[in-house]
Amino acid sequence: MKRVILLVLATTFGFPQTAPPAAEPKQRIRAVRDLAKSGVDSIPKLAPYLSDPDVSVRVETVKALIDIGGPRTVEPLVTATKDNDAEIQIRAAEGLVNAYLPGYVKGGVSGSLQRAGDAVRAKFGASNDQVIDAFVTVRPEVISALGRLCRGGASWESRAAAARALGVLRGRAALDDLVEAVHSKEDQLMFEALIAIQKIRDPSAGPRIAFRLHDLDDRIQIATLDTTGILHNQAAAADVADIFDHARDAKVKHSAAQALAQLARPADRAYFVVWLNDRDDVIRAAGAEGLGRLKVPTDRPTLDKALAGERSMNVRLAVVFGLVAQGNLDTSELSPLRYLINTLNVKSSKDVASAYLMELARDAPVRRTIQSLVPTAAKGEKLGLSAVLAMSGDRDSVQVLETLSMDPDSEVAQEGIRDLRTLRARLP
């Protein structure tokens, strides 16, 4: 009789034929672990365990697939996202990212999972800046599965994990699902969705998330302000200015200032001029950025004066960015452009300099000037400029990156090869 019941279960839940009919969950877990030792070749034999009636067996199967990694795990992990257990959904979402970005799970949410019966809790770390390279192509069914999970996962934790995954994979096709998540009532889910939208950088999302600009939670409000600036949602500029004027929290005020600087409305020019003399470093930097993006020729002397008396490294970088944006393409040793490029050698400030150079290089004259300086650049500068041209270059940048890909320094050459792939993937 017991054997008959087990056979019925096997038919109903899709037990793998490799599992002994009378096996207990612990035995089936052991079978999964043993199979996983065979690596990629074991994937077809592991997949049926995703239908096991015992959740612990299914969890172990997903963990085994993640450990194996690689493209062949994508299909079974997509299947696992449809499980009704939150832990399995979280692990499957991170496993899918790991297939495209090996090592992702090591710092992922799944490492903090705590389970009490059916309840699953997870901690979301503050670090969330990973994205795949532009030349990496993600299968449409992966984005579809993660979008579905983001919209209707078993818990807010699994929905948030899916939102984070969509950001890392630049899942533009799931943008509607991410916007829907911004409408949720769970702060972490909203936050993860906003960060993902920032990474995808589709301007059409800007007006759709603007309603969160006045959110009562500072972290959500700041994330929305940052997203508004990144997506250049000009329609929200008046709201951002109002937030700046009435902010009671310094961090909110900083984000509002930075968003206004990115939006760079002519109507805010008076703001930017006044900000150059503010006691707050972040506000001064925002003022310099805003004036640079407005490109009003009469503001160049104002920025020159600000640079002469500025001691803050971040503000100095913002001012020289503004001067280059205003059209100063001098390449002498003490020029603003040289200052930005030289800063690529400074570990503590190179990311800021790189971001400014990426924006500036979208302008053809600036880009051509930058490219002319690559051959004589120092190693740190070559590495930084290679990344800049990968993200902001055009067809005229291909030859420069081809040369870097053959640089005598192996690290520079390796970065050049990678960045050349990124550039070619971006070009139409």
Sequence and secondary structure as in RCSB ss.txt:
>XXXX:A:sequence
MKRVILLVLATTFGFPQTAPPAAEPKQRIRAVRDLAKSGVDSIPKLAPYLSDPDVSVRVETVKALIDIGGPRTVE
PLVTATKDNDAEIQIRAAEGLVNAYLPGYVKGGVSGSLQRAGDAVRAKFGASNDQVIDAFVTVRPEVISALGRLC
RGGASWESRAAAARALGVLRGRAALDDLVEAVHSKEDQLMFEALIAIQKIRDPSAGPRIAFRLHDLDDRIQIATL
DTTGILHNQAAAADVADIFDHARDAKVKHSAAQALAQLARPADRAYFVVWLNDRDDVIRAAGAEGLGRLKVPTDR
PTLDKALAGERSMNVRLAVVFGLVAQGNLDTSELSPLRYLINTLNVKSSKDVASAYLMELARDAPVRRTIQSLVP
TAAKGEKLGLSAVLAMSGDRDSVQVLETLSMDPDSEVAQEGIRDLRTLRARLP
>XXXX:A:secstr
 HHHHHHHHHHHHT  TTS TT  HHHHHHHHHHHHTTGGGGHHHHGGGGG SSHHHHHHHHHHHHHH SGGGHH
HHHHHTTSS HHHHHHHHHHHHHHHSTTGGGGSGGGG EEETTEEE    S       TT    HHHHHHHHHHH
HH SSHHHHHHHHHHHHHTT GGGHHHHHHHHTSS HHHHHHHHHHHHHHT GGGHHHHGGGGG SSHHHHHHHH
HHHHHTT GGGHHHHHHHHHH  SHHHHHHHHHHHHHH  GGGHHHHHHHTT SSHHHHHHHHHHHHHHT GGGH
HHHHHHHHT   HHHHHHHHHHHHHTT    STTSHHHHHHHGGG TTTHHHHHHHHHHHTTSHHHHHHHHHHGG
G  HHHHHHHHHHHHHH  GGGHHHHHHHTT SSHHHHHHHHHHHHHHHHH  
